[in-house]
Amino acid sequence: MKEETDYLKYLFDPASIAVIGVSQNPSKIGSIIYHRLINNKNLGILKAEVYPVNPKISSLNGVKVYPTISKIQDDVDLAVIAVPAESVPEVVREAGGKNVKVAIIISGGFAESGRKDLDEKLRKAIQETSIRVVGPNTIGILDPYSGVDTFFLPRFKPLSNRGMAESLPEVQPGNVAVISQSGALSEIIMDCLKVSGIGIRSIVCVGNQVDLTVEDFLRYFSRDPLTKVIALYLEGVSDGRRFLNALIEASTEKPVVVLKAGKTEVAGRAAYTHTASMVGSIEVYRGAFKQARVIEVEDMEEMIDIVKAFSIMKPAKGNRLFILTNAGGLAVISSDLALRYGLTIPNIPEEVYRNLDELRMKKIIDPIVVLQNPLDLTAQGTSETFEKVFRVVAASGFFDLYLLMPSHQPPTVDDTVIDKLFKVCKEHDCVAVVCEHGESEWSKYIRERFDQLGIPAYPDVRRALRALSALATHRRPANRLFEKTLNVNKIAWLDDLEDGPLDLENAVKLLNHYDLSTPKTLKISSEDELEYVSRELSFPLVMKIYSRKITHKTDIGGVVVGLKTYDELRESYNRLRKKISEMGIEWEGVIIQEMVKGVELLLGSSHDPVFGPTITFGIGGVLTEVLRDFSVRIAPVTLDDALEMINELRTKKVLEGFRDLPPVNLTELAWTISKFSRITWENPSIKQLEINPLIASGNRFEAVDVRGLITRI
C-alpha cells in the first residue's frame, strides 16, 4: 500500500494542478474551481501552475485548454476532476498514466446515488494506477497557506432586493485542521471559526472515501507542524479498529475534537444477552473515543467553542479552577456548573489568603469582599483590583485553570481590564478563559479583544466552563494499538462446539480458563439427584431453571434463592418443574449453586459490526436494563481502561461499601474486567458472552450466571 504521507504533500502543496472539466460557462463547477485557483495565483498565494482541461474547447480567456491531461507537457501533481460520473474512471486512468500523484474527484453520482457499479469501476481504475484519490462526491479541500481551493461555493450571493451578501467567508490561515464527512458542515465550521477569530490550517471533505479516508488525514495532520488542533465531523467508519488506531496516533500528538452524527442509530444484531440489546453503535463509538482520549462534543456550538480554546490556549495540568468576577450571580452559577463539568473549586491556600487580605487592608479590595473561591470583587472592584488580585492568585501556581468574568456594567471597570488581565496571564503562563455576558457593543468588544490577545472569550458561562473542562481533561492516550480480531479460536476445544448457545459446562470451563471464578455449581434434571446435591454443596443454595429457550429466568419466577434445607430444595425443584410443564417447554433441568452475597454487576461482550469485540461493564441483576448504568470499551481493555469504566458508573458508590457489604477491591475488579475482555477477542466464534450477575464482595468475584452464543457466520 502506498504510504499516504508521501502523496498528501502533493494535495496540500502541489507544484502543478490540472482542472479537468473547465467550461466556457462560468457557473459550471469546473470553471468555478479553475477561476478560484487562478485568482489565488494572481494574489500570490498559490505558487502552482494551473492547467485547464476540456476536449471540447481550445482556449479559455486567452489561455490554452488541453484536450486531455496526457497532452500537458509538464508534470502534474494534482488533478481536480469535475466531469460527469460516467467519465471519471477513464479520466483517473489517464491521470495515472500521466503519473499524477493525487486527484480530487468533485463529481457525484456514485455509490451515494445507488451507482455501486460505477463505484467499483472507479476503485478498479485507482488500483490500476499509482494515484491517490480524495472523493468522489466532495467539495475537496481548502488550504489558505498554499492557495489550493476547490470549494466551488460562492463567496457572495445576490439578495432579492438586488443587493449582495457574503455567503462564504474568506478564510485566514490558522492552526485548526478540519476533516469532514459532510461538505456543508465543513463550510459551517469554517464560517463559525471565522466569527470566533480562528484561522484554518486546512479543510478536507473526504466524500465517498473510495481511496483516501478519514484515517489517512488524521495521520497526516497529526504530523503536520502547522496543525495545533484537529476538528473531525464524523458520520461513520467501515473499519473501526483502523479508525481507532488513527485516532490514537493523532491524539497522541494533537487535541482531536469529534462531532459524531447518527447518535440514535442502533446496531442491527441479534440480542441473545442484555449487553447486545442495550449497547448501540453510539455507545461503542464513545468507548472508542475515550480509549483514544479524543474530545467528543454534542453539537456544532460546542465543537467551535472547544476548538477555539485549543487553538488559542494550551491544555491544563489539572482541574483545579479559580473563579474571579465582580458579579455575585455569575459566581454562584459558575460554581454549580463547574462541578457538573468535572472541575474542582478548591479553597484558597492560606498563603494566598494572607496576601489577598493585605490587599483588603490597603483597601485595594473592598472590605466587604469575602476572600474565597469563587472570588466576587463586587461592583466596587476596579480594573486595577482585578489585575492585583489575579496576580496574587496566579503567582501561587496553586490553580490549574482560571475563569475570568470582569463584568463591564459597573462604572468602576473600564476597558483597561483587558490588557491588565492579559499581562498577568502571560506573566504566569495561565490557562484561562474569559466570560463576558451580553450582546452590547462593550460586551462584544471585550470578547473580541481577549480573543485577539490569545485568551478565549465566551458570551455564556456554560460555554466557558465546557471549554475549561476540555482543556483540563485532555490527556495523551496510552501508547497501544488495537489489532484485528484473531481468525481462529485461541482455545482449541471451542472449534468442536456447534453454533448456538454455550451450555453451562462449557461456559464455566471457558471462564475458569481465563482465571475467572464461578461458585460451586451442579446441573441436575431429576429429583433423585437432589440427595447428591445436598452432599456436594453447602447451604444456603440458589436454584435456577435451566432452559435454552428462557432468557430472563427471574421474570417468570425461575430463580429461588436462600434454600437452607433439603426439604426446601426438593419443594423448589418440584415447583419449578411444574412451572415449566405449564409453559409447555421441554424440561432441561435446574442449576443449583452455593449462594454468594455481594454487589450484583454485569460483564458482557458482543461483536460490533464496525469495531469487532466490545466489552461492557455495569450494574447487574434484574435492574440491568432499567438502570442502564454501564460503560463500554473496545476489547481487549487494559487495567487503566477498566478502572476508568468503573469510575464512570453513576452508582459507583455501591462498590465502596454498601449496607453490610464490604468495599469492593476496585483494582482486583479492574483485573477481572480486563481478563474477561480477552475472551471474545481471542476466540472469534464467541459473538456474545455475558456474566450477569457477577457478584463482587471485597476481593472475591464470582460469575454466578453466564450466557454465551457461538456464531461462526
Buried (B, 14 or more C-beta within 10 A) or exposed (E): EEEBEEBBBBBBBBBBBBBBBBBEEEEBBBBBBBBBBBEBBEEEBBEBBBBBBBEEEEEBEEEEBBEBBEBBEEEBBBBBBBBEBEEBBEBBBBBBBBEBBBBBBBBBBBBEEEBEEBBBBBBEBBEEBEBBBBBBBBBBBBBBBBBBBBBBBEEEEEEEEEEEEEEBBEBEBBBBBBBBBBBEBBBBBBBBBBEBBBBBBBBBBBBBBBBBBBBBBBBBBBEBEBBBBBBBBBBBBEBBBBBBBBBBBBBBBBBBBBBBBEEEEEBEBEBBBBBBBBBBBBBBBBBBBBBBBBBBBEEBEBBBBBBBBBBBBBBBEEBBBBBBBBBBEBBEBBBEBBEEBEBBBEEBBEEBBEBBEEBBEEEBBBEEBEBBBBBBBBBBBBBBBBBBBBBBBBEBEBBBBBBBBBBBBBEBBEBEBBEBBBBBBEEBEBBBBBBBBBEEEBBBBBBBBBBEBEBBBBBEBBBBBBBBBBBBBBEEBEEEEBEEBEEEBEBEEBEEBEEEBBBBEBBBBBBEBBEBBBBEBBBBEEEEBBEEBBEEBEBBBBBBBBBEEBBEBEEBEBBBEEBEEBEBBBEBBEEBBEBBEEBEBEBBBBBBBBBBEBBBBBBBBBBBEBBBBBBBBBBBBBEBEEBBBBBBBBBBBBEEBBBBBBEBBEEBEBBEEBEEBBBBBBEBBBBBBBBBBBBBBBBBBBBBBBBBBBBBBEEBBBBBBBBBBBBEE
